[in-house]
């Protein structure tokens, strides 16, 4: 029997439909449809648990609990262009639910985060800002018990990503901020890699990014140590960020060109770029992905992963608008203007925070995924979740497995189907090709498989969402930071 002490009364749903922020954008109020979906899910959980002779928490921890929540989203959005495909009895039958929500895909999460719990990065004004973010922006801090940062550590990441979800391989991605005050310095990312691999066995894999912030004095010179000593697998850029508050565009900055040349020299030629999700307090223009197509064409020997796919959380996503592109449309236009072809080229769209934001908005989700599939193709979209900021990514995985773009939208807008082939490519095969991962070997991680099975025999997921949940909390944090992010 599982222990349910984290939420003994079953007050939290296993699939989280909310407007929580990752502290990079203003949280949104729940839509009427999201509120209705949550209400239906709670009503269903009570009724089905009683019908099955179990408590609410026991029901919600089961696959049927997740199916009930996704079914509630369908019920709250009957006219949406996308829906969750579930057996009729999934909300009452665990085996039926599992047929839609479980799978054997290779899952490679290219965007996860953890923080050095030593707090050595708490120096200067930027260190103070990050301290405020980690203590106040993310509800995850409640797990720290009010002291230290262990709840953000590599050990926590290993549990929430590798044990509490079906993720096979993950990348510890870098954060913004100067070398001295960055909460995920490259040496800690390297430690995180060792910790994950020690937990999962010799076949378990954890990859790491080296932060690449060429407008931070000394950062270009530090690339060699990150590549040679810490063996980074790729670079992570935040072109919005700068020590003076000003960013740059990748296709017209001498700093960017120098960084690319150094990446070539060091033989680490994959570059993840934060685009979209404008960082509050910094110049909005540099969050635009308009430069990504041009940068990809100018540098055909480099591989660019566009993190967040240019999303703007406050913009409603619909059919592609070339005249006034907003949100993901800006990345679509950049791809088209550069003359790049579907399923070809060195430019990839990444789903971190994007899928989580839209999975409770099935109509917009159908448009976002449909546009990316139509333009980039199923072989140029990469899975990422932005965990552990939002806790375990298992609900994102389950929801993506079950989601489908309706036939009406496929015919009306020319969207490809989000079929099994597309999902397998997106979940992990595309990322594996970029990073050179041997998928059969990674799937043979027997120690991780056994450890995960033992862990789930005593399943006790928190189902908690971490992050500021309303404008008031976000603005209070922002003002305490002095008006700009780390």
Secondary structure as UniProt FT lines:
FT   TURN            5..6
FT   TURN            8..9
FT   HELIX           32..52
FT   HELIX           56..61
FT   HELIX           63..76
FT   TURN            77..79
FT   STRAND          82..84
FT   TURN            88..92
FT   HELIX           94..101
FT   STRAND          108..112
FT   TURN            117..118
FT   TURN            120..121
FT   HELIX           124..132
FT   HELIX           133..137
FT   HELIX           139..144
FT   TURN            145..146
FT   HELIX           150..152
FT   HELIX           154..157
FT   HELIX           158..163
FT   STRAND          169..172
FT   TURN            180..181
FT   TURN            183..184
FT   HELIX           186..200
FT   TURN            202..203
FT   STRAND          205..211
FT   TURN            214..215
FT   TURN            217..218
FT   HELIX           219..228
FT   STRAND          234..237
FT   TURN            239..240
FT   TURN            243..244
FT   TURN            250..252
FT   HELIX           254..266
FT   STRAND          270..274
FT   TURN            280..281
FT   HELIX           284..287
FT   HELIX           289..291
FT   HELIX           292..298
FT   TURN            299..301
FT   STRAND          303..307
FT   HELIX           308..310
FT   TURN            313..314
FT   HELIX           328..337
FT   TURN            338..339
FT   TURN            342..343
FT   STRAND          347..350
FT   TURN            352..353
FT   HELIX           354..358
FT   TURN            359..360
FT   HELIX           362..375
FT   TURN            378..379
FT   STRAND          381..382
FT   TURN            388..390
FT   HELIX           394..402
FT   STRAND          403..405
FT   HELIX           407..413
FT   HELIX           420..424
FT   HELIX           425..429
FT   HELIX           430..435
FT   HELIX           439..443
FT   HELIX           446..457
FT   HELIX           471..480
FT   TURN            481..482
//
